[in-house]
């Protein structure tokens, strides 16, 4: 008797004598343990934002109930794999006999493996089919397991589990992944032609398209008895379908948000909890779509100015929920994977509101205090710091309201001199912005945004101002869980960070269109038809442009620039990020009002006037006890003469020359008090005036101030470090 027939008899004998073998999982256990190869990230209402591939070994879709599988597909699978599925108890003995007889006479027959037996092999790794087929022990085990499955599961459960776990082609596993990958539709929409191709792939997952089409054609004839089947058209259809990849590994409108949500979910979840198939976030899908479209459209308009990247975030003021998160410009960027919401960058002038709030809270300034916007030279440990305004011009004496709203740099630096860099750095940390270094590391340039912060941290800092100085962490995940992003220094939510009275005054200044007019004009894009407060900022060398602000309910932060750090060309505070900010605010408030905040206790509103008509009279807010009705320049007593003296540079100043800047552009400004004055450097006459500009030369120098009679009235010593002007023959 041939060996195959002997094996068949042994198999039959063992099956007949076998009692229930090892415990097989229950249907619900298999269903619960099924994991798609991607996670779906949803918005707050359950709308899909992004699919993220998490398993690179296989592509699996969602578990599909049998009722949601098209009748055509169920028919095709049964005709192809197990015609007597509803008649046998796990083993189709008629098919076994036919297979044995065919093997005896070396004729080709369909295999005897039933759907139940195949499922048993899929559920147990030890029974899984290898490249050389199953050995005798595996076949025996598979048969015993199939009998056990039939005793414990219903037929519909067996068929449902099989359709969800059977491999089709390549990495595709399960009917949901197959239908979406090859046909671009859900399993319930598959027609007879698609079902026939699917059934053919189970038999020969990696067969050539022509063979798949041939078997599909045979299947369609079996499904539609007597019907004419166009096999040539079916071959063309099968070839096209097998090349299609409509079901992308990861797709959606929020890739960076999805990555961050999964990271935070991993941190907040139990180590033993299975990864979820669905992750619900706090985002609003319609707002996310509008934000992405608006950013991309605006960046396309800026492409001629060497701008290709951007990012934005929208926060709910009350809850800290993230409502929109766009990490990059997508296809417009050469660094689309970089998340601009989290990447640290220099924020420019957007730090000024926190500086003025601190100075006002400490009683050093009021909103009406006058600051000098003129050339300043500030001695630092590393050299002379000479801040400039954005337009390279000075406005003279201006109020704090004008200095902040019009974003003047020199008054901000003078304010930081009062507050100190270290105290300001502490204030920024209290508002949730983690700085990599201490304040002394940044020095006075911290007033102009020399530290690096993330867009999310900066926007949440502005949300702190919107909430009356109370810091709160942002939240990204639903349902309500602990705050998803604690501050870098571990600060807890609802922690006081900024004086509420100073926060109100700063918000009132940033909402004042008249105060920002000297720099931005009265018809600026920053003006909205509802109440809002906003600040723009541009980092050194035009590398980053920002617009951050808030309304009654929302805080919006926008950044544009280049992920590579390349400078932009001719992008101003109102042509870069600001238009995107304005459109987002308009979208948020298209049906929702925004009212100005109510002044907190401890504030006084008073009518003020300015001497010499420096600014127009107006009503101004003061912290109680700091109010005054008139602000003017200090008067010089009649007949009083001030002794001539050097105002700048300070004695002991170290001037550090920058080798990247032509020396002729690195001049040191000399300023003195008095009249009829002259300057002498290293004993040689230099200039005759109260102010002069000197082309520095490496070395130690003595600067003397002389009166009209040539007497030395004051002197300072300074040192210039760095390379001088190259000689004519130098290369």
C-alpha positions as CSV (number, residue, x, y, z in Angstrom):
1,X,0.0,0.0,0.0
2,X,1.5,3.4,-1.0
3,X,2.9,5.6,1.8
4,X,0.3,8.4,1.3
5,X,-2.6,6.0,1.8
6,X,-0.9,4.6,5.0
7,X,-0.5,8.1,6.3
8,X,-4.2,8.8,5.5
9,X,-5.3,5.7,7.4
10,X,-3.1,6.7,10.4
11,X,-4.6,10.1,10.3
12,X,-8.1,8.8,10.3
13,X,-7.4,6.5,13.2
14,X,-5.9,9.2,15.3
15,X,-8.7,11.6,14.7
16,X,-11.3,9.0,15.6
17,X,-9.6,8.1,18.8
18,X,-8.5,11.6,19.8
19,X,-10.1,13.3,22.8
20,X,-10.0,17.1,23.2
21,X,-6.4,18.2,22.9
22,X,-4.7,21.4,24.1
23,X,-7.1,24.3,24.9
24,X,-7.7,26.6,21.9
25,X,-8.6,30.2,22.4
26,X,-12.2,31.3,22.5
27,X,-13.6,33.3,19.6
28,X,-13.9,36.5,21.7
29,X,-10.3,36.0,22.8
30,X,-9.1,35.8,19.3
31,X,-11.1,38.9,18.3
32,X,-9.8,40.9,21.3
33,X,-6.2,39.8,20.5
34,X,-6.4,40.9,16.9
35,X,-4.3,44.0,16.3
36,X,-4.4,46.1,13.1
37,X,-1.0,47.0,11.7
38,X,-1.8,50.7,12.2
39,X,-3.5,52.8,14.8
40,X,-6.2,55.3,13.9
41,X,-5.9,58.7,15.5
42,X,-9.3,60.4,15.8
43,X,-10.5,63.8,16.7
44,X,-12.7,64.6,19.6
45,X,-15.8,63.6,17.7
46,X,-14.4,60.3,16.4
47,X,-13.5,61.6,12.9
48,X,-10.3,60.0,11.5
49,X,-7.3,62.3,11.5
50,X,-4.4,60.0,10.8
51,X,-3.5,56.3,10.4
52,X,-0.1,55.4,11.7
53,X,1.7,52.2,10.7
54,X,2.9,50.4,13.9
55,X,3.6,46.8,12.5
56,X,6.0,46.6,9.6
57,X,5.8,42.8,9.3
58,X,2.2,42.6,8.0
59,X,-0.6,44.8,6.9
60,X,-3.8,44.2,8.8
61,X,-6.9,46.4,8.7
62,X,-9.8,46.4,11.2
63,X,-11.6,43.3,12.4
64,X,-14.6,42.9,10.1
65,X,-17.7,41.3,11.4
66,X,-19.1,38.6,9.0
67,X,-22.2,40.6,8.5
68,X,-20.1,43.4,7.0
69,X,-18.5,41.1,4.4
70,X,-20.1,41.2,1.0
71,X,-22.2,38.1,0.1
72,X,-20.2,37.7,-3.1
73,X,-16.9,37.4,-1.1
74,X,-18.4,34.9,1.3
75,X,-19.7,32.8,-1.6
76,X,-16.3,32.9,-3.5
77,X,-14.3,31.9,-0.4
78,X,-16.5,28.9,0.3
79,X,-16.5,27.7,-3.3
80,X,-12.8,28.1,-3.4
81,X,-11.7,26.7,0.0
82,X,-14.5,24.6,1.5
83,X,-17.7,23.8,-0.4
84,X,-19.1,21.6,2.4
85,X,-18.2,24.1,5.2
86,X,-21.6,24.0,6.7
87,X,-21.9,20.2,6.4
88,X,-18.7,18.8,8.1
89,X,-17.4,19.0,11.6
90,X,-14.0,20.3,10.9
91,X,-12.7,17.6,8.5
92,X,-14.2,17.0,5.1
93,X,-13.8,13.3,4.8
94,X,-15.0,13.3,1.2
95,X,-12.3,15.8,0.3
96,X,-9.7,13.7,2.2
97,X,-10.7,10.6,0.2
98,X,-10.5,12.5,-3.1
99,X,-7.1,13.9,-2.2
100,X,-5.8,10.4,-1.2
101,X,-7.2,8.8,-4.3
102,X,-5.6,11.6,-6.4
103,X,-2.3,11.1,-4.8
104,X,-2.5,7.4,-5.4
105,X,-2.9,7.9,-9.1
106,X,-0.7,11.1,-9.3
107,X,-3.6,13.3,-10.4
108,X,-4.0,16.9,-9.3
109,X,-6.9,17.5,-6.9
110,X,-7.9,20.3,-4.5
111,X,-6.4,19.9,-1.1
112,X,-8.4,18.4,1.7
113,X,-7.7,21.2,4.2
114,X,-11.0,22.8,5.3
115,X,-11.5,26.4,6.4
116,X,-11.6,25.2,10.0
117,X,-8.3,23.4,9.6
118,X,-6.7,26.4,8.0
119,X,-7.9,28.6,10.8
120,X,-6.5,26.1,13.4
121,X,-3.1,26.5,11.6
122,X,-3.4,30.3,11.7
123,X,-4.2,30.3,15.4
124,X,-1.4,28.0,16.5
125,X,2.2,28.8,15.5
126,X,3.2,25.1,15.9
127,X,0.6,24.2,13.2
128,X,1.5,27.0,10.8
129,X,2.4,25.9,7.3
130,X,6.1,26.2,6.4
131,X,7.8,26.7,3.1
132,X,7.9,22.9,2.5
133,X,4.3,22.3,3.6
134,X,3.1,20.7,6.8
135,X,4.7,17.5,8.1
136,X,2.6,14.5,9.3
137,X,2.6,15.6,12.9
138,X,1.4,19.1,12.0
139,X,-1.4,17.6,9.8
140,X,-2.5,15.4,12.7
141,X,-2.5,18.3,15.1
142,X,-4.3,20.5,12.7
143,X,-7.1,17.9,12.3
144,X,-7.5,17.5,16.0
145,X,-7.5,21.3,16.5
146,X,-10.1,21.7,13.8
147,X,-12.4,19.1,15.5
148,X,-12.0,21.0,18.7
149,X,-12.8,24.3,17.1
150,X,-16.0,23.0,15.7
151,X,-17.1,21.8,19.1
152,X,-16.4,25.2,20.8
153,X,-17.1,27.8,18.1
154,X,-20.1,28.5,15.9
155,X,-19.7,28.2,12.1
156,X,-20.2,31.9,11.6
157,X,-17.5,32.6,14.1
158,X,-15.1,30.3,12.3
159,X,-15.7,31.9,9.0
160,X,-15.4,35.4,10.4
161,X,-12.1,34.7,12.2
162,X,-10.8,33.0,9.0
163,X,-11.6,35.9,6.8
164,X,-9.8,38.3,9.2
165,X,-6.7,36.3,9.7
166,X,-6.0,34.6,6.4
167,X,-2.9,35.9,4.5
168,X,-3.6,37.0,0.9
169,X,-0.7,38.6,-1.0
170,X,2.7,39.8,0.2
171,X,2.2,41.4,3.6
172,X,-1.6,41.7,3.3
173,X,-3.5,39.8,6.0
174,X,-7.2,39.8,6.4
175,X,-10.1,40.8,4.2
176,X,-10.1,44.5,5.4
177,X,-6.5,45.1,4.4
178,X,-7.0,43.3,1.1
179,X,-10.1,45.2,0.1
180,X,-8.7,48.6,1.0
181,X,-5.3,48.0,-0.5
182,X,-6.2,46.4,-3.8
183,X,-9.7,47.7,-4.4
184,X,-9.8,51.0,-2.3
185,X,-13.1,50.1,-0.6
186,X,-14.4,48.4,2.5
187,X,-15.2,44.6,2.5
188,X,-18.9,45.1,2.3
189,X,-18.6,46.8,-1.1
190,X,-16.7,44.1,-2.9
191,X,-18.4,42.8,-6.1
192,X,-18.2,39.3,-7.7
193,X,-15.2,40.2,-9.8
194,X,-13.2,41.5,-6.8
195,X,-14.4,38.5,-4.7
196,X,-13.1,36.1,-7.3
197,X,-9.7,37.7,-7.3
198,X,-9.6,37.6,-3.5
199,X,-10.4,33.9,-3.5
200,X,-7.8,33.2,-6.1
201,X,-5.2,34.9,-4.0
202,X,-5.8,32.6,-1.0
203,X,-4.8,29.7,-3.1
204,X,-1.8,31.3,-4.7
205,X,-0.8,34.5,-2.8
206,X,2.3,35.3,-4.8
207,X,1.2,33.9,-8.2
208,X,1.6,36.1,-11.4
209,X,-1.3,38.2,-12.4
210,X,-2.1,36.0,-15.3
211,X,-2.5,32.9,-13.1
212,X,-4.5,34.9,-10.6
213,X,-6.8,36.0,-13.3
214,X,-7.2,32.5,-14.7
215,X,-8.3,31.1,-11.4
216,X,-10.6,34.1,-10.8
217,X,-12.2,33.5,-14.1
218,X,-12.9,29.9,-13.1
219,X,-14.3,31.1,-9.8
220,X,-16.7,33.6,-11.5
221,X,-18.0,30.8,-13.7
222,X,-18.7,28.7,-10.6
223,X,-20.3,31.6,-8.9
224,X,-22.5,32.7,-11.8
225,X,-23.5,29.4,-13.5
226,X,-24.3,29.9,-17.2
227,X,-23.1,33.5,-17.3
228,X,-20.6,34.6,-19.8
229,X,-17.3,35.7,-18.2
230,X,-14.9,38.0,-20.1
231,X,-11.6,36.5,-18.9
232,X,-9.4,38.9,-20.9
233,X,-11.0,41.9,-19.1
234,X,-10.7,40.1,-15.8
235,X,-7.0,39.7,-16.5
236,X,-6.6,43.4,-17.1
237,X,-8.5,44.2,-13.9
238,X,-6.5,41.7,-11.8
239,X,-3.2,43.1,-13.1
240,X,-4.2,46.6,-12.2
241,X,-5.5,45.6,-8.8
242,X,-2.3,43.7,-7.9
243,X,-0.2,46.8,-8.6
244,X,-2.4,49.2,-6.6
245,X,-1.6,50.3,-3.1
246,X,-4.5,52.6,-2.3
247,X,-4.3,51.7,1.4
248,X,-1.2,53.8,2.4
249,X,0.9,52.7,5.3
250,X,0.3,56.1,7.0
251,X,-2.0,58.8,5.8
252,X,-4.1,61.7,7.0
253,X,-4.0,65.4,7.9
254,X,-2.1,65.2,11.3
255,X,1.0,63.1,11.1
256,X,3.0,65.0,13.7
257,X,0.1,65.2,16.0
258,X,-0.4,61.5,15.7
259,X,3.2,60.7,16.6
260,X,3.0,62.9,19.6
261,X,-0.3,61.4,20.7
262,X,1.1,57.9,20.6
263,X,4.2,59.0,22.5
264,X,2.1,60.5,25.3
265,X,-0.3,57.5,25.3
266,X,2.7,55.2,25.8
267,X,3.9,57.3,28.7
268,X,0.5,57.5,30.4
269,X,-0.6,53.9,29.8
270,X,0.1,50.8,31.9
271,X,3.1,48.8,30.8
272,X,0.9,45.7,30.6
273,X,-2.0,47.3,28.8
274,X,-2.4,46.3,25.1
275,X,-2.0,49.1,22.6
276,X,-5.4,50.5,21.5
277,X,-6.5,50.4,17.9
278,X,-8.1,53.8,18.2
279,X,-6.7,56.9,19.9
280,X,-9.1,59.8,20.5
281,X,-7.5,63.3,20.7
282,X,-8.7,66.8,21.6
283,X,-8.4,68.1,18.0
284,X,-11.2,69.4,15.9
285,X,-10.9,67.8,12.4
286,X,-12.6,70.7,10.5
287,X,-10.2,73.2,12.1
288,X,-7.2,70.9,11.5
289,X,-8.1,70.7,7.8
290,X,-8.6,74.5,7.5
291,X,-5.3,75.1,9.3
292,X,-3.3,72.8,7.1
293,X,-4.8,74.2,3.9
294,X,-4.3,77.8,5.0
295,X,-0.7,77.3,6.0
296,X,0.1,75.5,2.7
297,X,-1.6,78.1,0.6
298,X,0.2,80.9,2.3
299,X,3.6,79.2,2.1
300,X,3.1,78.7,-1.7
301,X,2.7,82.5,-2.0
302,X,6.0,82.9,-0.1
303,X,8.0,80.5,-2.1
304,X,9.7,83.3,-4.0
305,X,11.0,84.6,-0.7
306,X,12.9,81.4,0.2
307,X,10.3,80.1,2.7
308,X,9.2,76.5,2.6
309,X,8.3,75.5,6.1
310,X,5.7,76.4,8.7
311,X,3.9,75.1,11.7
312,X,0.9,76.2,13.9
313,X,-0.9,75.2,17.0
314,X,-4.3,76.2,18.4
315,X,-5.1,75.9,22.1
316,X,-8.3,76.2,24.1
317,X,-7.7,78.8,26.7
318,X,-9.9,77.3,29.5
319,X,-8.9,73.6,29.2
320,X,-5.5,73.7,27.5
321,X,-6.8,71.2,24.9
322,X,-4.9,71.2,21.6
323,X,-7.5,72.0,18.9
324,X,-5.1,72.0,15.9
325,X,-1.5,70.9,15.4
326,X,0.2,71.3,12.0
327,X,3.9,70.3,12.3
328,X,5.1,71.1,8.8
329,X,4.1,72.2,5.4
330,X,4.1,68.6,4.2
331,X,5.0,68.1,0.5
332,X,6.2,71.7,0.3
333,X,9.0,71.0,2.7
334,X,12.3,69.2,2.3
335,X,12.2,68.3,6.0
336,X,8.5,67.3,6.3
337,X,9.3,64.9,9.2
338,X,10.5,67.7,11.4
339,X,7.8,68.7,13.8
340,X,7.8,72.5,13.9
341,X,5.4,72.6,16.8
342,X,8.0,71.0,19.1
343,X,11.3,72.1,17.4
344,X,13.2,74.7,19.5
345,X,13.9,78.0,17.7
346,X,14.6,81.6,18.6
347,X,11.3,83.4,19.1
348,X,12.4,87.0,18.5
349,X,10.2,89.7,19.9
350,X,7.5,87.4,21.0
351,X,9.2,87.2,24.4
352,X,8.7,91.0,25.0
353,X,5.2,90.7,26.5
354,X,6.5,88.6,29.4
355,X,9.4,91.0,30.0
356,X,7.1,94.1,30.2
357,X,4.6,92.1,32.4
358,X,7.4,91.4,34.8
359,X,8.6,95.0,34.9
360,X,5.0,96.3,35.4
361,X,4.3,93.7,38.1
362,X,7.5,94.7,40.0
363,X,6.6,98.3,39.9
364,X,9.5,99.3,37.7
365,X,7.3,100.6,34.9
366,X,3.8,101.4,34.0
367,X,2.1,101.2,30.7
368,X,2.6,105.0,30.4
369,X,6.2,105.2,31.6
370,X,8.6,106.7,29.1
371,X,11.5,104.8,27.7
372,X,14.3,106.0,25.6
373,X,14.4,104.5,22.1
374,X,17.8,105.7,21.0
375,X,21.2,104.2,20.3
376,X,22.4,102.2,23.2
377,X,25.7,100.5,24.0
378,X,25.5,98.0,26.8
379,X,28.7,96.6,28.3
380,X,28.7,92.8,28.8
381,X,31.3,90.3,29.8
382,X,31.7,89.2,26.1
383,X,31.8,92.7,24.6
384,X,29.7,95.6,23.7
385,X,26.0,94.9,23.0
386,X,24.4,97.4,20.6
387,X,20.7,96.6,20.0
388,X,18.9,97.9,16.9
389,X,15.3,98.3,16.0
390,X,13.8,96.2,13.2
391,X,13.6,99.3,10.9
392,X,17.1,100.5,12.0
393,X,15.5,103.8,13.1
394,X,14.8,105.2,16.6
395,X,11.6,106.9,17.9
396,X,13.1,108.8,20.8
397,X,11.1,108.9,24.0
398,X,8.1,106.5,23.8
399,X,5.7,105.0,26.3
400,X,5.8,101.4,27.4
401,X,2.5,100.9,25.5
402,X,4.0,102.1,22.3
403,X,7.3,100.3,22.8
404,X,5.6,96.9,23.3
405,X,2.8,97.3,20.7
406,X,5.2,98.7,18.1
407,X,7.9,96.1,19.0
408,X,10.8,98.5,19.6
409,X,14.0,96.6,20.5
410,X,16.0,99.2,22.3
411,X,13.4,100.0,25.0
412,X,13.0,96.2,25.6
413,X,16.7,95.9,26.2
414,X,16.6,98.9,28.6
415,X,13.8,97.2,30.4
416,X,15.7,94.0,30.7
417,X,18.6,96.0,32.3
418,X,16.1,96.9,35.0
419,X,14.8,93.4,35.5
420,X,18.0,91.4,34.9
421,X,18.4,88.5,32.5
422,X,18.3,85.8,35.2
423,X,15.1,87.1,36.8
424,X,13.5,87.2,33.3
425,X,14.6,83.7,32.6
426,X,12.9,82.6,35.8
427,X,9.7,84.4,34.7
428,X,9.8,82.5,31.3
429,X,10.2,79.2,33.1
430,X,7.2,80.0,35.3
431,X,5.1,80.5,32.2
432,X,6.1,77.0,31.0
433,X,8.9,77.8,28.6
434,X,11.9,75.7,29.4
435,X,15.2,77.4,28.6
436,X,18.3,75.3,28.0
437,X,20.6,77.8,29.9
438,X,20.3,80.3,32.7
439,X,19.6,84.0,32.1
440,X,23.2,85.2,32.3
441,X,24.1,82.8,29.5
442,X,21.8,84.7,27.1
443,X,22.5,88.1,28.6
444,X,20.6,91.2,27.4
445,X,19.8,89.7,24.0
446,X,17.2,87.6,25.9
447,X,14.9,90.6,25.6
448,X,15.0,90.1,21.8
449,X,14.4,86.3,21.9
450,X,17.9,84.8,21.8
451,X,16.8,81.8,23.8
452,X,15.3,78.8,21.9
453,X,11.7,77.7,22.8
454,X,9.1,75.5,21.0
455,X,6.0,76.9,19.3
456,X,3.9,74.8,21.7
457,X,5.7,76.2,24.8
458,X,5.5,79.8,23.5
459,X,1.8,79.5,22.6
460,X,1.0,78.0,26.0
461,X,2.9,80.9,27.6
462,X,0.6,83.3,25.7
463,X,-2.3,81.2,27.0
464,X,-0.9,81.9,30.5
465,X,-1.3,85.7,29.7
466,X,-4.8,85.0,28.4
467,X,-5.7,83.2,31.7
468,X,-4.7,86.1,33.9
469,X,-1.2,84.8,34.5
470,X,-2.2,81.3,35.6
471,X,-0.1,78.6,34.0
472,X,-1.8,75.4,32.8
473,X,-0.4,72.4,31.0
474,X,-1.7,71.5,27.5
475,X,-3.7,68.4,26.9
476,X,-3.8,66.3,23.7
477,X,-5.6,63.0,24.6
478,X,-9.3,62.2,25.1
479,X,-11.0,61.0,27.3
480,X,-10.0,63.3,30.0
481,X,-6.6,62.2,31.4
482,X,-3.8,63.9,33.3
483,X,-2.3,66.8,31.3
484,X,-0.5,65.3,28.4
485,X,2.4,67.8,28.4
486,X,3.7,69.0,31.8
487,X,6.0,72.0,31.7
488,X,9.7,71.3,31.4
489,X,10.3,72.2,35.0
490,X,7.5,70.0,36.3
491,X,5.1,72.9,37.1
492,X,1.6,71.8,37.9
493,X,-1.5,73.2,36.2
494,X,-3.4,76.2,37.7
495,X,-0.1,77.6,39.1
496,X,0.2,81.4,39.4
497,X,3.0,82.5,37.0
498,X,2.5,86.1,36.2
499,X,0.8,88.9,38.1
500,X,-2.9,88.9,36.9
501,X,-2.9,92.8,36.8
502,X,0.2,92.9,34.7
503,X,-1.2,90.2,32.4
504,X,-4.3,92.2,31.8
505,X,-2.3,95.4,31.0
506,X,-0.1,93.5,28.6
507,X,-3.1,92.0,26.9
508,X,-4.7,95.5,26.7
509,X,-1.5,96.8,25.0
510,X,-1.3,93.9,22.5
511,X,-4.9,94.5,21.5
512,X,-4.4,98.2,20.8
513,X,-4.3,98.9,17.1
514,X,-3.3,102.6,17.7
515,X,-0.4,101.7,19.8
516,X,1.1,99.3,17.2
517,X,0.5,101.8,14.4
518,X,4.0,103.4,14.4
519,X,5.4,100.1,13.2
520,X,2.5,98.2,11.6
521,X,0.1,101.0,10.5
522,X,-3.6,101.2,11.2
523,X,-4.7,98.8,8.5
524,X,-2.4,95.9,9.6
525,X,-3.4,92.3,9.1
526,X,-3.0,92.0,12.9
527,X,-6.3,93.9,13.4
528,X,-9.4,91.7,13.8
529,X,-13.1,92.5,13.9
530,X,-13.3,91.0,17.4
531,X,-11.2,91.4,20.5
532,X,-7.8,89.8,20.2
533,X,-4.2,90.4,21.4
534,X,-1.3,89.5,19.2
535,X,2.5,89.8,18.9
536,X,4.8,89.1,16.0
537,X,8.5,88.3,16.2
538,X,11.4,87.7,13.8
539,X,14.7,86.0,14.8
540,X,18.2,87.0,13.9
541,X,19.0,87.0,10.2
542,X,15.3,86.5,9.3
543,X,15.5,82.8,10.1
544,X,12.2,82.5,11.9
545,X,9.0,84.5,11.8
546,X,6.2,84.2,14.4
547,X,2.7,85.4,15.2
548,X,1.2,84.4,18.5
549,X,-1.9,85.8,20.2
550,X,-5.2,85.1,21.8
551,X,-8.9,85.9,21.9
552,X,-11.4,85.3,24.6
553,X,-11.4,81.5,24.1
554,X,-8.4,80.6,21.9
555,X,-4.7,81.0,21.6
556,X,-3.1,80.6,18.2
557,X,0.6,80.3,17.5
558,X,2.1,80.3,14.0
559,X,5.8,79.9,12.8
560,X,7.1,80.2,9.3
561,X,10.7,79.8,8.1
562,X,13.0,77.0,7.0
563,X,13.7,73.8,8.9
564,X,17.2,74.0,7.5
565,X,17.8,77.4,9.3
566,X,18.2,79.2,6.0
567,X,17.2,82.9,6.1
568,X,14.1,84.1,4.5
569,X,14.1,87.0,2.0
570,X,12.1,90.2,2.6
571,X,9.6,88.6,5.0
572,X,8.2,91.1,7.6
573,X,6.3,90.7,10.8
574,X,3.0,91.1,8.9
575,X,3.8,89.2,5.7
576,X,5.1,85.9,7.2
577,X,3.2,84.2,10.0
578,X,0.7,87.0,10.7
579,X,-1.7,86.4,7.8
580,X,-2.0,82.7,8.7
581,X,-2.7,83.7,12.3
582,X,-5.4,86.2,11.2
583,X,-7.2,83.6,9.0
584,X,-7.2,81.0,11.8
585,X,-8.6,83.5,14.3
586,X,-11.3,84.5,11.7
587,X,-12.2,80.9,11.2
588,X,-12.5,80.3,14.9
589,X,-14.7,83.3,15.4
590,X,-16.8,83.1,12.3
591,X,-19.8,82.3,14.5
592,X,-18.4,82.9,18.0
593,X,-17.9,86.3,19.6
594,X,-14.7,87.4,21.5
595,X,-15.1,89.9,24.3
596,X,-12.4,91.9,26.0
597,X,-11.4,90.6,29.4
598,X,-12.7,92.1,32.6
599,X,-10.1,94.0,34.6
600,X,-9.0,92.1,37.7
601,X,-9.0,93.7,41.2
602,X,-6.2,96.1,42.0
603,X,-6.2,98.1,38.7
604,X,-6.9,101.8,38.3
605,X,-7.8,103.5,35.0
606,X,-6.7,107.1,34.8
607,X,-6.5,109.8,32.1
608,X,-2.8,110.7,31.4
609,X,-1.0,113.4,29.5
610,X,2.5,113.5,28.1
611,X,4.9,116.5,28.2
612,X,6.1,118.0,25.0
613,X,3.2,116.2,23.3
614,X,5.4,113.1,23.1
615,X,2.2,111.0,22.8
616,X,-1.5,111.8,22.6
617,X,-3.4,112.0,25.9
618,X,-5.4,108.9,26.7
619,X,-6.9,106.7,29.4
620,X,-4.4,104.2,30.8
621,X,-4.4,101.2,33.2
622,X,-2.2,101.2,36.3
623,X,-1.6,98.8,39.1
624,X,-3.1,100.6,42.1
625,X,-0.4,102.8,43.7
626,X,1.6,103.3,40.6
627,X,-0.8,105.7,38.8
628,X,0.1,109.3,37.8
629,X,-1.6,111.8,35.6
630,X,1.4,113.3,33.7
631,X,4.6,111.9,32.1
632,X,7.3,114.1,30.8
633,X,11.1,114.3,30.4
634,X,13.1,115.4,33.4
635,X,13.4,119.1,33.5
636,X,16.9,120.7,33.8
637,X,17.0,123.4,36.4
638,X,17.6,126.9,34.9
639,X,21.2,127.9,35.0
640,X,22.4,124.4,35.9
641,X,25.4,123.2,33.9
642,X,26.2,119.5,33.6
643,X,29.9,118.6,33.6
644,X,31.0,117.1,30.3
645,X,31.3,113.3,30.6
646,X,31.4,110.2,28.5
647,X,28.1,108.4,28.4
648,X,29.2,105.6,26.1
649,X,31.2,103.4,25.9
650,X,31.6,102.5,29.5
651,X,35.0,102.2,31.1
652,X,36.5,98.7,30.6
653,X,34.4,97.9,27.6
654,X,35.5,94.9,25.5
655,X,34.5,95.2,21.8
656,X,34.5,91.8,20.1
657,X,34.8,92.1,16.3
658,X,32.8,89.6,14.2
659,X,34.9,88.1,11.4
660,X,31.8,87.5,9.3
661,X,30.9,91.2,9.2
662,X,33.0,93.7,7.2
663,X,34.9,95.9,9.6
664,X,33.6,99.1,8.1
665,X,30.1,98.1,9.4
666,X,31.3,97.4,13.0
667,X,31.6,101.0,14.3
668,X,31.6,101.9,18.0
669,X,29.4,104.9,18.8
670,X,30.8,107.5,21.2
671,X,28.3,109.7,23.1
672,X,29.0,112.4,25.6
673,X,27.1,115.0,27.7
674,X,28.0,118.6,27.1
675,X,28.8,121.0,24.3
676,X,31.9,122.2,22.5
677,X,33.5,118.8,22.9
678,X,36.2,116.9,21.1
679,X,37.5,113.3,21.2
680,X,41.0,111.9,21.3
681,X,42.0,108.3,20.9
682,X,45.4,107.1,22.1
683,X,46.5,110.7,22.2
684,X,45.4,111.5,18.6
685,X,42.5,113.8,17.8
686,X,39.5,111.9,16.4
687,X,36.3,114.0,16.1
688,X,34.7,117.2,17.3
689,X,31.1,116.7,18.5
690,X,29.1,115.2,21.3
691,X,28.8,112.0,19.4
692,X,30.9,110.1,16.9
693,X,31.4,106.7,15.4
694,X,34.8,105.0,15.5
695,X,36.1,102.2,13.3
696,X,37.6,99.9,16.0
697,X,41.1,98.4,15.7
698,X,42.4,95.4,17.7
699,X,44.2,96.4,20.9
700,X,43.9,98.4,24.1
701,X,42.8,102.0,23.7
702,X,42.4,105.2,25.8
703,X,39.5,107.4,24.8
704,X,39.6,111.0,26.1
705,X,36.9,113.7,26.1
706,X,38.1,117.3,25.8
707,X,36.3,120.5,26.4
708,X,36.5,123.6,24.2
709,X,39.7,124.7,25.8
710,X,41.3,121.3,25.1
711,X,41.2,120.1,28.7
712,X,40.6,116.4,29.4
713,X,37.2,116.2,31.1
714,X,36.7,112.4,31.1
715,X,38.4,109.2,29.8
716,X,37.6,105.5,29.4
717,X,39.7,102.5,28.5
718,X,38.5,99.9,26.1
719,X,39.8,96.8,24.4
720,X,39.0,95.6,20.9
721,X,39.4,91.9,20.2
722,X,39.3,90.1,16.8
723,X,40.8,90.5,13.3
724,X,41.4,93.9,11.8
725,X,41.1,95.0,8.2
726,X,43.2,92.9,5.9
727,X,46.1,94.5,4.2
728,X,45.9,95.1,0.5
729,X,48.1,92.2,-0.3
730,X,46.4,89.7,2.0
731,X,44.4,86.8,0.6
